[in-house]
Amino acid sequence: MKYQKLLIAALILFNSHILFAQKWEVGASLGLGHYRGDISGNKWMPINPAFEIFAKKNFNPVWSLKGGYSNIALGASDNNSSDGIETVRGATLNNTISNIFLTTEYNFEDFRNPKKLMKATPYITAGLAGYVYVNHGYFSSLSYGVSVPMGFGAKFMLNKYWNLGAQFVAYKTFTDNIDGIRDVFSTKDTRRKFEGNNPSINDWYMSSTLSLSYVFYSIKCPAFQGE
């Protein structure tokens, strides 16, 4: 009986070790970039490419830490607006934002557990990002700053090593100059006031992507002391 208990305990320990051996994950994402700001009536313009490369550490079945680099292209034009003033202004956006980010992910299901029939989970994500961009739109500008990425997604376990993901992330900025539309409402030249931005609302940029990632397994045998 004693040896049976030891065997059962060893099997439980071994299985638990396998489940938590999925520590590291690397992958890439492709998708579309979105913009919400002062050009084109604040409409989303999901017609620009976005990509991302990342590495992820899975601390347990629920929490993960993800870091990486993303490049999000943004574009918009007042010519697509139904607002007559914006049409006259004729501003355009041709901007690419490069991000270095660090985010956490919370999985609602332990989708890698071999005992689970459902090999998928929804999740939420949030963190911090540093960005830099060169705007070639209405006013050319080179700038950098900090944004707060937040979003949601779903993960699907294709097999032991490969995961498929879908994600939407919105980056909250603390500037109103992502689109290059400067604050000129204070100018005394009333003829130029229509060129300005709305200083009460900061710009946002977003990405909708599909990802493919590879999971590394590093199973170590338990150490035994003495004979």
Backbone bond lengths (Angstrom), bond angles and torsions (degrees), N, CA, C in turn:
res aa  C-N    CA-C-N  psi(-1)  N-CA   C-N-CA  omega(-1)  CA-C   N-CA-C  phi
1 M - - - 1.463 - - 1.528 110.94 -
2 K 1.341 114.90 -39.65 1.460 119.64 -179.39 1.517 110.99 -61.10
3 Y 1.363 115.63 -43.58 1.463 119.20 -178.36 1.525 111.57 -70.27
4 Q 1.323 117.13 -32.06 1.462 120.41 177.26 1.520 110.95 -64.41
5 K 1.327 116.89 -41.92 1.461 121.09 177.97 1.528 111.26 -63.61
6 L 1.346 114.85 -41.48 1.472 118.67 178.80 1.530 110.47 -64.15
7 L 1.346 116.76 -38.82 1.458 120.37 179.85 1.522 111.14 -66.11
8 I 1.334 116.50 -43.56 1.466 120.66 178.40 1.525 110.72 -61.95
9 A 1.343 116.71 -43.62 1.463 121.07 179.20 1.523 110.99 -62.92
10 A 1.340 116.53 -39.22 1.470 120.27 179.28 1.521 111.07 -65.97
11 L 1.354 117.25 -40.16 1.457 120.74 178.97 1.521 111.39 -65.39
12 I 1.334 117.03 -41.08 1.466 120.73 177.79 1.525 110.38 -63.00
13 L 1.333 116.56 -43.70 1.464 121.08 178.91 1.517 110.77 -62.42
14 F 1.346 116.84 -41.59 1.457 120.80 -178.29 1.526 111.20 -66.39
15 N 1.339 116.66 -44.71 1.462 120.36 178.87 1.512 111.56 -63.67
16 S 1.339 117.00 -40.93 1.461 120.52 177.82 1.512 110.52 -63.51
17 H 1.340 116.20 -37.11 1.454 119.52 -179.97 1.523 110.84 -66.43
18 I 1.331 116.65 -37.42 1.469 120.21 178.14 1.522 110.07 -63.96
19 L 1.354 116.05 -43.15 1.456 120.08 -177.88 1.519 111.58 -62.73
20 F 1.322 116.67 -37.44 1.456 119.54 -177.12 1.525 112.39 -96.68
21 A 1.352 116.86 7.44 1.464 119.99 177.02 1.516 111.32 -81.11
22 Q 1.330 117.20 -8.56 1.462 121.27 -178.62 1.526 109.42 -83.34
23 K 1.310 115.63 61.93 1.461 120.77 -170.49 1.520 112.92 -77.99
24 W 1.332 116.72 -44.77 1.459 120.26 -170.79 1.528 111.18 -113.95
25 E 1.324 113.22 148.21 1.465 120.85 -176.94 1.523 107.72 -148.65
26 V 1.323 117.17 136.97 1.460 121.41 176.21 1.527 108.38 -129.30
27 G 1.328 115.37 150.52 1.449 117.56 -178.73 1.508 113.73 -169.82
28 A 1.322 114.79 -175.45 1.466 122.17 179.52 1.522 108.88 -143.49
29 S 1.333 115.14 154.21 1.465 121.80 -178.45 1.521 109.98 -131.50
30 L 1.317 115.58 147.64 1.464 122.76 174.40 1.522 108.42 -133.71
31 G 1.341 115.19 145.58 1.455 117.46 179.35 1.508 112.36 178.96
32 L 1.328 115.64 -145.28 1.459 122.84 -174.68 1.527 110.89 -122.01
33 G 1.329 115.33 146.16 1.450 122.03 174.38 1.517 110.94 -100.16
34 H 1.329 116.62 145.19 1.462 122.37 -178.99 1.528 109.09 -127.78
35 Y 1.308 115.37 156.98 1.467 121.76 179.49 1.519 109.24 -138.16
36 R 1.320 115.86 142.91 1.468 121.24 172.44 1.520 107.65 -137.89
37 G 1.331 115.15 115.81 1.455 119.44 -175.92 1.510 111.73 -164.41
38 D 1.336 116.36 -141.81 1.459 121.34 -171.92 1.525 114.12 -93.39
39 I 1.331 117.52 -8.20 1.459 120.20 -178.09 1.525 110.07 -97.21
40 S 1.310 115.71 140.52 1.453 123.16 175.69 1.516 112.88 62.43
41 G 1.317 116.37 43.69 1.447 121.38 172.03 1.511 115.02 62.90
42 N 1.339 118.07 30.88 1.457 122.18 179.49 1.523 113.46 62.14
43 K 1.321 117.43 18.11 1.459 119.22 178.93 1.525 110.32 -76.51
44 W 1.329 115.82 148.38 1.448 119.94 172.25 1.511 108.79 -74.25
45 M 1.314 116.04 140.45 1.455 120.72 -179.28 1.538 109.20 -122.52
46 P 1.337 118.07 78.87 1.477 120.83 -173.89 1.521 112.73 -83.70
47 I 1.318 117.32 61.90 1.457 119.73 -175.30 1.525 111.46 -128.32
48 N 1.334 117.42 17.02 1.451 120.88 -173.97 1.529 110.35 -123.87
49 P 1.335 117.10 147.11 1.466 119.62 -175.13 1.527 112.64 -76.60
50 A 1.323 115.07 154.10 1.454 123.02 175.09 1.526 107.94 -144.20
51 F 1.331 116.23 143.45 1.460 119.15 174.67 1.521 109.32 -142.69
52 E 1.323 114.74 163.20 1.465 120.92 -174.46 1.526 108.97 -152.69
53 I 1.323 116.34 142.10 1.458 122.13 168.65 1.524 106.91 -123.15
54 F 1.320 116.93 143.54 1.450 118.55 -173.15 1.524 112.12 -152.59
55 A 1.321 114.33 160.09 1.458 123.55 169.58 1.520 106.98 -127.89
56 K 1.316 115.46 145.56 1.457 119.76 -173.77 1.523 109.71 -137.06
57 K 1.326 115.47 138.40 1.462 120.47 172.94 1.521 108.44 -111.36
58 N 1.338 115.57 121.81 1.451 121.57 179.44 1.526 108.51 -94.69
59 F 1.319 116.15 105.57 1.464 120.00 -178.00 1.528 111.53 -72.84
60 N 1.314 116.37 -34.93 1.457 122.82 178.55 1.531 107.11 -161.02
61 P 1.319 119.30 -178.65 1.469 119.25 -177.98 1.531 114.75 -62.68
62 V 1.330 117.40 -14.53 1.465 120.72 -175.22 1.524 112.60 -102.90
63 W 1.339 117.59 -47.99 1.464 122.09 -171.32 1.519 111.79 -104.90
64 S 1.338 115.17 138.50 1.464 122.60 174.86 1.521 109.30 -137.67
65 L 1.323 115.49 151.77 1.470 122.57 174.21 1.518 107.60 -117.33
66 K 1.329 116.09 126.91 1.465 121.86 -173.61 1.516 110.20 -124.18
67 G 1.309 116.64 131.90 1.458 122.08 176.39 1.511 109.92 -132.52
68 G 1.340 115.93 150.63 1.446 117.28 179.78 1.512 113.79 176.06
69 Y 1.317 113.80 -165.56 1.468 122.84 -178.52 1.518 108.29 -127.41
70 S 1.318 116.63 137.17 1.465 120.85 175.85 1.514 110.24 -134.10
71 N 1.303 115.07 152.13 1.455 122.90 179.06 1.523 107.16 -130.93
72 I 1.329 116.68 118.10 1.463 122.07 -173.65 1.520 109.03 -122.86
73 A 1.319 116.92 119.11 1.464 121.86 177.65 1.527 108.98 -90.22
74 L 1.328 115.74 136.95 1.457 122.00 -179.76 1.521 109.52 -124.59
75 G 1.313 116.70 144.93 1.454 120.41 177.76 1.515 111.26 -154.03
76 A 1.312 116.56 143.31 1.462 121.74 177.82 1.524 108.23 -163.80
77 S 1.322 114.95 161.10 1.450 120.12 -179.96 1.516 110.11 -148.83
78 D 1.327 116.22 137.82 1.463 120.69 175.42 1.524 112.12 -65.31
79 N 1.323 117.28 -16.75 1.467 120.12 178.35 1.529 111.57 -65.53
80 N 1.340 116.19 -18.54 1.463 120.39 178.61 1.521 112.22 -92.42
81 S 1.327 116.69 1.63 1.459 120.79 -176.88 1.530 111.24 -86.98
82 S 1.333 114.52 150.62 1.469 120.40 174.73 1.522 111.36 -93.10
83 D 1.346 115.86 -1.22 1.464 121.19 179.06 1.530 108.65 -86.10
84 G 1.328 116.86 124.37 1.467 120.84 -177.23 1.508 113.13 -62.57
85 I 1.347 117.76 -38.27 1.471 121.36 179.91 1.521 110.38 -64.82
86 E 1.339 116.59 -42.71 1.466 119.59 179.50 1.530 110.74 -66.59
87 T 1.310 116.31 -36.19 1.464 119.46 178.04 1.524 111.19 -63.16
88 V 1.328 116.32 -41.18 1.466 120.86 177.20 1.521 110.56 -65.49
89 R 1.338 116.10 -40.20 1.473 119.81 179.88 1.516 110.92 -60.51
90 G 1.333 117.16 -43.52 1.463 121.56 174.71 1.512 115.00 67.87
91 A 1.323 117.45 31.53 1.464 120.31 179.76 1.521 111.07 -74.27
92 T 1.330 116.19 148.71 1.462 122.39 176.46 1.525 109.46 -130.91
93 L 1.301 115.26 156.19 1.468 121.88 177.67 1.515 108.82 -125.09
94 N 1.323 115.15 124.89 1.460 121.72 174.52 1.515 106.54 -138.99
95 N 1.308 115.37 89.07 1.458 121.07 -165.68 1.518 109.78 -134.12
96 T 1.330 117.05 139.29 1.458 122.63 173.35 1.520 108.31 -123.01
97 I 1.323 116.47 124.28 1.456 122.25 -178.18 1.521 109.23 -106.99
98 S 1.321 116.50 127.12 1.463 122.56 175.58 1.527 108.35 -103.88
99 N 1.329 116.15 131.47 1.461 121.58 -175.65 1.523 111.48 -124.43
100 I 1.313 115.51 140.99 1.456 122.97 163.14 1.523 105.49 -111.93
101 F 1.324 117.73 122.78 1.453 119.34 -170.97 1.529 112.01 -131.25
102 L 1.319 114.44 156.99 1.458 122.86 173.27 1.524 106.75 -139.67
103 T 1.335 116.53 118.22 1.455 120.93 -175.48 1.529 110.69 -133.45
104 T 1.307 115.12 159.18 1.458 121.43 171.49 1.523 108.79 -107.55
105 E 1.317 115.45 152.27 1.461 121.53 176.65 1.519 109.84 -126.78
106 Y 1.313 115.87 138.26 1.457 121.73 176.45 1.521 108.93 -117.09
107 N 1.325 116.19 114.45 1.459 122.12 178.86 1.530 109.56 -88.74
108 F 1.314 116.46 135.22 1.459 120.55 179.52 1.530 112.14 -83.98
109 E 1.343 117.29 -17.99 1.456 121.12 -179.94 1.527 109.81 -133.85
110 D 1.330 115.56 149.72 1.464 121.55 173.78 1.529 107.89 -84.31
111 F 1.327 116.14 76.19 1.459 120.27 -169.97 1.520 113.59 -74.28
112 R 1.339 118.64 -11.94 1.468 120.65 178.68 1.529 112.21 -92.10
113 N 1.291 117.33 -4.65 1.461 121.00 -179.36 1.531 109.45 -66.35
114 P 1.346 118.62 122.02 1.467 120.28 -177.76 1.525 113.39 -64.14
115 K 1.317 117.30 -17.14 1.460 120.22 179.20 1.530 112.42 -82.41
116 K 1.335 116.50 -11.98 1.465 120.86 -178.72 1.533 110.20 -88.19
117 L 1.327 115.47 134.28 1.462 119.31 176.88 1.527 111.24 -76.44
118 M 1.322 116.50 -36.05 1.465 121.21 -179.76 1.525 109.67 -83.56
119 K 1.318 117.00 113.15 1.463 122.34 -178.05 1.528 110.80 -97.98
120 A 1.323 116.35 45.71 1.464 120.99 -179.13 1.522 109.02 -150.17
121 T 1.337 115.31 158.03 1.460 120.24 176.80 1.520 110.60 -153.72
122 P 1.308 118.49 142.67 1.465 120.60 166.00 1.527 108.84 -79.56
123 Y 1.324 116.83 158.35 1.465 120.24 177.87 1.519 109.92 -152.47
124 I 1.313 114.56 162.87 1.459 122.15 173.21 1.516 108.59 -120.96
125 T 1.321 116.59 156.30 1.456 120.95 -176.22 1.527 110.56 -145.02
126 A 1.331 116.22 150.22 1.465 122.23 176.86 1.523 108.23 -161.91
127 G 1.344 116.36 158.47 1.458 119.82 179.46 1.508 112.28 175.32
128 L 1.331 115.45 -147.90 1.464 122.83 179.99 1.529 109.25 -132.39
129 A 1.331 115.75 151.48 1.459 121.22 177.68 1.515 109.73 -143.80
130 G 1.313 115.65 145.13 1.454 121.70 169.65 1.520 108.51 -108.21
131 Y 1.327 116.87 134.67 1.466 119.37 -175.06 1.522 110.79 -130.54
132 V 1.321 114.58 158.22 1.460 122.76 172.88 1.521 106.73 -141.64
133 Y 1.328 116.64 145.57 1.450 120.02 -179.42 1.522 110.31 -152.56
134 V 1.327 114.53 155.45 1.458 122.72 171.44 1.519 106.46 -119.41
135 N 1.302 116.79 117.82 1.457 121.86 -178.24 1.524 109.09 -96.15
136 H 1.317 115.57 123.61 1.474 120.55 178.36 1.526 110.54 -108.13
137 G 1.315 116.27 28.12 1.459 120.44 -175.75 1.512 113.16 -94.59
138 Y 1.334 115.50 -132.00 1.467 121.62 -172.38 1.522 111.48 -58.82
139 F 1.342 116.77 -48.26 1.462 122.37 171.69 1.515 107.32 -121.40
140 S 1.332 118.34 122.43 1.458 120.93 178.28 1.519 109.23 -69.15
141 S 1.351 115.86 137.42 1.456 119.18 -177.98 1.515 110.36 -157.48
142 L 1.318 116.30 148.78 1.453 124.31 172.09 1.513 106.73 -116.70
143 S 1.310 116.78 125.61 1.454 118.74 -174.93 1.512 110.30 -150.79
144 Y 1.321 115.62 166.64 1.458 122.42 177.20 1.519 108.33 -148.60
145 G 1.303 116.36 164.64 1.451 119.89 -178.29 1.516 111.64 -179.02
146 V 1.312 114.56 -168.82 1.463 122.73 -179.79 1.521 108.53 -119.79
147 S 1.312 116.79 137.56 1.456 121.75 176.44 1.530 109.44 -128.24
148 V 1.318 114.65 165.98 1.464 121.44 179.78 1.529 108.08 -117.08
149 P 1.343 117.74 101.38 1.460 119.49 177.25 1.530 110.92 -77.36
150 M 1.314 116.34 138.23 1.463 121.94 176.47 1.521 108.12 -149.21
151 G 1.315 116.10 142.74 1.451 117.24 -177.58 1.512 113.26 -176.17
152 F 1.323 114.35 -162.78 1.457 121.32 -177.14 1.515 108.64 -150.76
153 G 1.328 115.66 166.11 1.452 119.09 179.91 1.507 111.87 -173.12
154 A 1.325 115.10 -168.67 1.454 122.26 178.17 1.526 108.51 -143.57
155 K 1.336 115.70 145.89 1.456 122.22 178.69 1.525 109.15 -121.34
156 F 1.341 115.55 144.00 1.454 121.91 -179.87 1.530 108.52 -131.37
157 M 1.307 117.17 127.04 1.462 121.97 178.92 1.523 108.66 -86.52
158 L 1.341 116.88 107.53 1.461 121.14 -179.31 1.524 111.42 -73.75
159 N 1.329 115.23 -43.46 1.460 122.31 173.70 1.522 107.83 -158.61
160 K 1.304 116.92 -166.08 1.460 120.70 -174.78 1.520 112.59 -58.65
161 Y 1.328 117.87 -32.05 1.456 120.88 -171.87 1.528 114.48 -108.84
162 W 1.325 118.94 -21.94 1.457 120.62 -171.34 1.527 111.72 -116.69
163 N 1.341 114.46 135.89 1.466 122.26 175.97 1.521 110.08 -121.51
164 L 1.314 115.64 142.77 1.458 122.91 173.91 1.525 108.32 -111.00
165 G 1.327 116.58 137.90 1.456 119.59 -178.14 1.516 113.11 -136.34
166 A 1.316 115.42 155.87 1.461 122.87 173.27 1.519 107.34 -133.25
167 Q 1.339 116.82 134.73 1.455 119.54 -172.02 1.524 112.04 -148.03
168 F 1.322 115.23 143.29 1.460 122.27 170.05 1.520 107.76 -122.55
169 V 1.335 116.75 126.82 1.457 121.90 -179.59 1.521 109.09 -129.99
170 A 1.329 116.02 131.10 1.463 122.79 174.41 1.523 108.40 -108.43
171 Y 1.327 116.11 131.67 1.461 122.32 -179.40 1.528 109.00 -103.63
172 K 1.309 115.70 112.19 1.465 120.81 176.57 1.519 108.90 -82.90
173 T 1.325 116.99 122.40 1.459 121.35 178.39 1.529 110.06 -103.39
174 F 1.304 114.59 170.69 1.462 121.34 178.65 1.527 110.37 -118.19
175 T 1.331 114.15 31.26 1.455 120.92 -179.87 1.526 109.40 -140.53
176 D 1.310 115.69 158.31 1.459 121.11 176.12 1.516 110.11 -116.05
177 N 1.346 115.31 28.36 1.458 118.99 -174.48 1.525 112.50 -124.37
178 I 1.343 117.88 16.05 1.458 119.79 175.82 1.537 110.13 -59.34
179 D 1.329 115.74 -36.98 1.470 119.91 -179.37 1.523 113.09 -89.58
180 G 1.338 117.49 0.74 1.454 119.94 177.57 1.506 114.66 78.87
181 I 1.333 118.02 4.42 1.461 120.56 178.03 1.519 108.26 -85.30
182 R 1.306 117.04 110.18 1.456 121.27 -174.79 1.525 112.04 -83.59
183 D 1.305 113.72 160.54 1.459 120.03 178.79 1.526 108.70 -79.74
184 V 1.344 116.94 101.47 1.465 120.67 179.81 1.527 110.31 -117.50
185 F 1.337 116.75 15.87 1.456 119.10 179.47 1.523 112.00 -64.71
186 S 1.340 116.01 -24.53 1.457 119.09 -177.31 1.523 113.08 -83.32
187 T 1.319 116.95 -5.84 1.455 119.10 -178.50 1.538 111.17 -66.24
188 K 1.299 115.88 148.91 1.470 120.70 178.11 1.523 111.64 -80.59
189 D 1.320 115.79 -14.20 1.452 120.58 178.41 1.528 108.40 -82.22
190 T 1.319 117.71 96.34 1.463 121.62 -175.99 1.522 112.53 -62.78
191 R 1.326 116.64 -20.77 1.448 119.12 179.88 1.521 111.49 -69.70
192 R 1.356 117.92 -19.03 1.462 120.92 -177.52 1.524 112.76 -101.96
193 K 1.332 117.91 -4.19 1.450 118.87 -176.25 1.524 112.55 -63.35
194 F 1.322 117.40 -30.78 1.456 119.57 -179.23 1.525 111.87 -68.07
195 E 1.363 117.42 -14.88 1.456 120.59 -179.48 1.523 112.00 -78.02
196 G 1.322 117.35 -15.83 1.457 120.29 -169.33 1.513 114.71 -80.13
197 N 1.354 113.58 177.24 1.450 120.87 -179.86 1.521 110.26 -96.11
198 N 1.307 114.97 -175.88 1.454 121.89 172.19 1.521 107.48 -102.54
199 P 1.328 118.41 101.16 1.473 120.60 -172.67 1.519 114.07 -68.32
200 S 1.313 118.32 -9.67 1.462 120.34 -178.38 1.521 112.83 -85.44
201 I 1.340 117.75 -9.31 1.464 121.60 -178.05 1.524 109.10 -130.01
202 N 1.327 116.97 122.33 1.454 121.19 177.22 1.526 111.03 -80.81
203 D 1.328 115.17 159.61 1.460 120.73 -179.87 1.532 110.98 -77.35
204 W 1.328 115.15 152.11 1.457 123.06 173.83 1.522 108.45 -125.02
205 Y 1.340 115.97 150.70 1.462 119.90 166.86 1.527 107.78 -134.22
206 M 1.324 115.88 151.73 1.448 121.28 -170.11 1.525 110.50 -141.98
207 S 1.316 115.29 165.01 1.464 120.62 174.54 1.524 110.03 -143.26
208 S 1.322 114.84 141.57 1.468 122.58 172.52 1.522 106.72 -120.14
209 T 1.334 117.21 117.09 1.462 119.61 -170.47 1.524 111.97 -136.66
210 L 1.330 114.03 158.67 1.459 123.49 168.42 1.521 107.65 -113.35
211 S 1.319 116.97 138.66 1.458 120.80 -175.72 1.521 111.67 -126.13
212 L 1.317 114.74 154.93 1.461 122.82 172.77 1.522 106.60 -131.88
213 S 1.323 116.96 126.67 1.460 120.54 -175.90 1.521 111.25 -132.99
214 Y 1.330 114.89 153.96 1.465 122.88 -178.86 1.517 109.04 -114.35
215 V 1.324 116.43 131.94 1.461 122.31 -178.02 1.522 109.54 -100.28
216 F 1.333 116.39 130.44 1.457 122.07 176.86 1.527 109.45 -94.79
217 Y 1.329 114.77 132.55 1.462 120.64 176.57 1.519 108.69 -107.20
218 S 1.320 115.80 130.98 1.465 120.57 179.10 1.523 107.83 -132.95
219 I 1.322 115.51 80.99 1.458 120.97 -177.71 1.519 109.41 -86.54
220 K 1.310 116.12 121.85 1.449 122.15 178.46 1.520 109.58 -110.00
221 C 1.312 115.35 135.59 1.463 119.40 178.97 1.513 109.90 -70.53
222 P 1.316 118.12 139.46 1.475 120.52 177.63 1.524 110.34 -61.39
223 A 1.332 115.81 141.04 1.455 121.70 179.44 1.515 110.17 -83.04
224 F 1.322 116.39 135.43 1.464 121.54 177.67 1.522 108.99 -112.12
225 Q 1.283 114.93 138.48 1.457 120.29 -178.21 1.521 110.56 -96.50
226 G 1.330 115.18 125.47 1.474 120.68 171.92 1.502 114.27 62.42
227 E 1.241 116.71 173.99 1.453 124.13 176.30 1.510 108.47 -103.33
